[in-house]
Amino acid sequence: MKQLGKTVLILLILSCSVVTSLMGQKKYTLEQCHSMALKNNIRMKQAGIGLDSTIETRKEAFTKYFPTISATGTSYISNKGLVQMSLSPDMQMSLLKNGIIGGVTATQPLFAGGRIINGNKLAKVGVEVSKLQMQQTENEVNLTTEQYYWQVVTLEEKLRTIIAIENMLNNWCKDVEAAVKAGVKNRNDLLQVELKRNDIASNKIKIENGVLLSKLILGQYIGDTSGNFNVTNSIIEDEQLILPDIIKTDHIQALQYIPESHLLDKNVEANKLKRNMTIGKYLPTVSIGAGYMYDDLMDKAHPFGIAFATVSVPISDWWGGSHAIKKQKFKLINAYNERNDSRELLVIKMQKLWNDLDDAYKQLQIAKLSIEQATENLKLNNDYYLAGTTNMSDLLDAQSLFQQSKDKYADAYASYQIAKLDYLQSTGQHLIIDK
């Protein structure tokens, strides 16, 4: 039975055995996973395409400042002249039986109710919105990567624990079997250990499958679909983690650093420009132009130049236009209201995420204390079993509590890391922090 005590002692000192990675497997750090996701993830690619599209829209709007150039050409032939003249009862004249008409004109708008200027400003706002949305997408991709990454780390940590427990039970089974043969222990103790070992083996299979699946999910997200890689991070029980109070910030001041708040400002700005463009539709339009014309209607070329100016006043549209302008003003008021309400909600969200971070840190400390207590409980029950003052059921219960405490710590550790990044993003703080 000495081997039984040695096994528990090794387990308590090492916590759990290390799963050896396969030769040639790639190892990704958390920072590498973030970088790969930002480069390869489909959401980032779509956000990039959306930004490129709005840039092209802005370039298109800029062309409205330049003259509009058009060219036309017409050739015709008819069965009789377009102009019929009777010079006398016996003399008729037919003109313009065939001909060619063509020309090139250039028109430069001088005033279009501000629609060209405001249209370009609106296109610029569209580009800025796309950039903010891309930043938003980047934050979301980073957070999802963090979740998938720590899911792999957590499952691998649980696999290490279960392998250590499996090794311990295998040794217990040998020792108890020898004790049963010697008549020191009864066969029921051996059966309990064997049943527990079977249960651990079943759970091990589920966790191994979970590790494989979680790697595939992470790999697909970051652009490595092979699944043949490891992650470098591990869960360290004595690691000094960042206290939530250290990264807590003024949540109202933090609004100026986050894309969600800036998007609300851009929504107000866009609605102002849309209102101005709506007003511009019902203002006079002034433009000038010049052209070069050519016609050959009477078998004689006739080229000539022309200059012109036009003023267009949409008089009949004013009645309906007043309602359209009021409608756009109401949309602007709604944009202001939405900005104020959403900013208040963003501040509340920041507070909630800080509460979640604070809670995750405290839960982690409790889980750490539980490991210490479960470790001591397992050691005492092992000593009591060796002394014959307790039974195998109590020892196996102590082993289960120890395993549960290790698993809870792994879950709490991952939850803390994710909650930390979530809070940092929600307050616009720098994301590269020494973990």
SVG drawing of the C-alpha trace seen along z (x, -y; Angstrom):
<svg xmlns="http://www.w3.org/2000/svg" viewBox="-52 -81 61 95">
<polyline fill="none" stroke="black" stroke-width="0.4" points="0.0,0.0 3.0,-2.3 2.7,-2.8 -0.8,-4.2 0.6,-7.0 3.4,-7.7 0.9,-8.1 -1.2,-10.6 1.9,-12.5 3.1,-12.8 -0.3,-14.0 -0.4,-16.7 3.1,-17.9 2.7,-18.0 -1.0,-18.7 -1.3,-16.7 0.8,-15.2 1.6,-17.0 0.2,-15.9 3.1,-15.5 2.5,-17.2 3.2,-15.3 6.4,-15.9 6.1,-18.5 2.8,-20.0 2.5,-23.7 2.1,-25.8 0.1,-29.0 0.2,-31.7 -2.9,-33.7 -1.4,-36.7 -0.7,-34.6 -4.3,-33.4 -5.6,-36.9 -3.3,-38.0 -4.3,-35.0 -8.0,-35.6 -7.8,-39.2 -6.1,-38.2 -8.1,-35.1 -11.5,-35.3 -14.4,-35.7 -16.0,-38.5 -12.8,-40.6 -12.7,-40.0 -16.3,-41.1 -15.7,-44.2 -12.7,-45.0 -14.9,-44.6 -17.5,-46.8 -14.9,-49.5 -13.6,-49.3 -17.2,-49.7 -17.8,-52.9 -14.5,-54.3 -15.6,-53.7 -18.9,-55.4 -17.0,-58.4 -15.0,-58.6 -18.2,-58.3 -19.7,-61.3 -16.6,-63.4 -17.1,-63.1 -20.3,-65.1 -18.1,-68.2 -16.9,-67.9 -18.8,-68.8 -21.2,-66.3 -20.1,-65.6 -22.4,-64.0 -22.3,-63.3 -25.2,-62.6 -25.5,-61.8 -28.5,-61.2 -28.7,-60.3 -32.0,-59.9 -33.5,-59.3 -37.2,-59.6 -39.3,-58.9 -40.1,-62.6 -38.6,-65.8 -39.5,-66.9 -40.3,-70.3 -42.7,-70.6 -43.1,-74.0 -45.4,-75.0 -43.7,-77.7 -46.4,-77.6 -49.2,-75.2 -46.6,-73.5 -43.6,-73.8 -43.1,-71.9 -40.0,-72.0 -39.0,-69.2 -36.3,-69.8 -34.5,-67.8 -35.2,-64.4 -32.0,-63.1 -29.4,-64.5 -27.0,-64.2 -27.1,-65.9 -24.6,-65.6 -22.8,-67.3 -20.9,-67.3 -22.0,-69.3 -20.5,-69.9 -22.6,-71.0 -21.1,-72.4 -23.5,-72.7 -22.9,-76.0 -25.6,-75.5 -27.6,-72.4 -29.1,-73.2 -26.0,-72.0 -26.7,-68.4 -23.3,-67.8 -21.4,-69.2 -23.6,-67.4 -23.5,-64.2 -19.8,-64.2 -19.9,-64.9 -22.3,-62.0 -20.1,-59.7 -17.2,-60.7 -19.3,-59.9 -20.0,-56.5 -16.3,-55.7 -15.8,-56.8 -18.7,-54.6 -17.2,-51.6 -13.9,-52.1 -15.7,-52.2 -17.7,-49.1 -14.4,-47.4 -13.0,-48.3 -16.1,-46.9 -15.8,-43.7 -12.1,-43.4 -13.1,-43.6 -15.8,-41.0 -13.4,-38.7 -10.7,-39.1 -13.2,-38.3 -14.5,-35.2 -10.9,-34.1 -10.3,-34.5 -13.3,-32.4 -12.3,-29.6 -8.7,-29.7 -9.4,-29.4 -11.9,-26.7 -9.0,-24.6 -6.8,-25.5 -9.6,-24.6 -10.3,-21.2 -6.6,-20.4 -6.2,-21.3 -9.1,-19.0 -7.5,-16.3 -4.3,-16.7 -6.2,-16.4 -8.2,-13.3 -5.0,-11.6 -3.4,-12.2 -6.5,-10.8 -6.5,-7.9 -2.9,-7.1 -3.7,-7.4 -6.6,-5.0 -4.6,-2.5 -2.0,-2.5 -4.7,-2.3 -6.3,0.6 -3.0,2.5 -2.4,1.8 -5.9,2.6 -5.9,5.8 -2.7,6.9 -4.2,6.0 -7.4,8.0 -5.2,11.1 -3.3,10.6 -6.7,10.5 -6.0,6.9 -8.9,5.3 -12.2,6.6 -13.1,7.1 -15.7,4.3 -12.9,1.7 -11.4,3.1 -14.8,3.1 -15.3,-0.6 -11.9,-1.6 -12.5,0.3 -15.9,-1.3 -14.4,-4.7 -11.7,-4.0 -14.3,-3.0 -16.1,-6.2 -12.9,-8.2 -12.0,-6.4 -15.5,-7.3 -15.0,-10.9 -11.5,-10.9 -12.9,-9.9 -15.5,-12.7 -12.8,-15.3 -10.4,-14.1 -13.2,-14.4 -13.9,-17.9 -10.3,-18.9 -10.3,-17.8 -13.5,-19.5 -12.5,-22.8 -9.2,-22.8 -11.1,-22.4 -13.4,-25.3 -10.5,-27.5 -8.6,-26.5 -11.4,-27.2 -11.9,-30.7 -8.2,-31.6 -7.6,-30.0 -5.9,-26.7 -8.4,-23.9 -5.9,-21.1 -6.6,-20.9 -3.0,-19.6 -1.7,-22.3 -1.4,-23.0 -1.8,-26.2 1.0,-27.4 -0.9,-28.8 -1.6,-26.8 -3.5,-27.4 -1.2,-28.3 -2.6,-28.2 0.0,-30.5 0.0,-33.1 -0.4,-36.7 -3.3,-38.0 -4.3,-41.6 -6.7,-42.9 -10.0,-44.3 -9.5,-47.6 -6.3,-48.3 -8.0,-48.4 -11.2,-50.0 -11.8,-53.4 -14.3,-56.2 -17.1,-54.8 -18.5,-58.1 -15.1,-59.3 -14.5,-56.0 -17.3,-56.7 -14.9,-58.9 -12.7,-55.9 -15.1,-53.2 -16.5,-52.8 -20.1,-52.2 -20.2,-55.8 -18.6,-57.3 -21.1,-55.4 -23.9,-57.1 -22.3,-60.5 -22.0,-59.6 -25.6,-58.6 -26.6,-62.1 -24.2,-63.7 -25.6,-61.6 -29.1,-62.5 -28.2,-66.2 -26.7,-65.9 -29.7,-63.9 -32.0,-66.7 -29.9,-69.3 -30.0,-67.2 -33.7,-66.9 -34.0,-70.7 -31.6,-71.0 -34.0,-69.0 -36.5,-71.9 -34.1,-74.8 -33.3,-76.2 -30.6,-74.5 -28.2,-76.7 -25.7,-75.4 -23.8,-76.6 -22.5,-74.7 -21.0,-74.8 -21.1,-72.5 -19.9,-71.9 -22.7,-71.0 -22.7,-69.8 -25.5,-69.2 -25.7,-68.3 -29.3,-68.7 -29.2,-70.3 -26.1,-68.6 -23.9,-71.2 -21.9,-70.9 -22.8,-73.3 -20.6,-73.2 -21.2,-75.7 -20.4,-76.3 -23.0,-77.1 -22.9,-78.3 -25.9,-78.2 -27.0,-78.7 -30.0,-77.0 -32.0,-77.7 -34.4,-75.1 -37.0,-75.8 -39.1,-72.9 -42.2,-74.9 -44.7,-72.1 -42.6,-70.1 -42.7,-72.6 -46.0,-71.5 -44.9,-67.9 -41.3,-68.9 -42.3,-70.7 -43.6,-67.4 -40.5,-65.5 -38.3,-68.1 -40.4,-67.8 -40.1,-64.0 -36.3,-64.2 -36.2,-66.6 -38.1,-64.1 -35.5,-61.4 -32.8,-63.8 -34.6,-64.2 -34.8,-60.4 -31.1,-60.2 -30.3,-62.6 -32.7,-60.6 -31.1,-57.3 -27.6,-58.6 -28.5,-59.8 -30.3,-56.6 -27.7,-54.3 -24.8,-56.1 -26.6,-55.6 -26.9,-51.9 -23.3,-51.7 -22.3,-53.1 -24.5,-50.5 -22.9,-47.8 -19.5,-48.9 -20.5,-48.7 -22.0,-45.2 -18.8,-44.0 -16.7,-45.3 -19.0,-43.6 -18.6,-40.4 -14.8,-40.8 -14.8,-41.5 -17.0,-38.5 -14.8,-36.3 -11.7,-37.3 -13.4,-36.5 -14.7,-33.2 -11.2,-32.4 -9.8,-33.1 -12.5,-30.9 -11.7,-28.1 -8.0,-28.4 -8.8,-28.1 -11.0,-25.1 -8.1,-23.3 -6.0,-23.8 -8.8,-22.5 -9.6,-19.6 -5.9,-18.7 -5.7,-18.6 -8.9,-16.6 -7.6,-14.0 -4.3,-13.7 -6.1,-13.2 -8.5,-10.6 -5.6,-8.8 -3.9,-8.7 -7.1,-7.6 -7.6,-4.8 -4.1,-3.6 -4.6,-3.6 -7.9,-1.7 -10.0,-4.4 -12.1,-5.3 -13.4,-3.4 -12.8,-3.4 -16.0,-5.4 -14.8,-8.3 -11.4,-8.2 -13.0,-8.2 -15.3,-11.0 -12.2,-13.0 -10.7,-12.2 -13.9,-13.4 -13.9,-16.7 -10.2,-17.2 -11.0,-16.7 -14.0,-19.0 -12.0,-21.7 -9.3,-21.5 -12.0,-21.6 -13.7,-24.6 -10.5,-26.5 -9.8,-25.9 -13.3,-27.2 -12.9,-30.2 -9.5,-31.0 -10.8,-31.0 -13.8,-33.0 -11.6,-35.6 -9.4,-36.0 -12.4,-36.4 -14.1,-38.8 -10.9,-40.9 -10.7,-41.3 -14.5,-42.0 -14.2,-44.8 -11.1,-46.3 -12.8,-46.4 -16.0,-47.9 -14.0,-50.8 -11.7,-51.3 -8.5,-50.4 -5.4,-49.0 -5.7,-45.3 -2.1,-44.2 -1.7,-43.6 0.8,-41.2 -1.3,-38.3"/>
</svg>
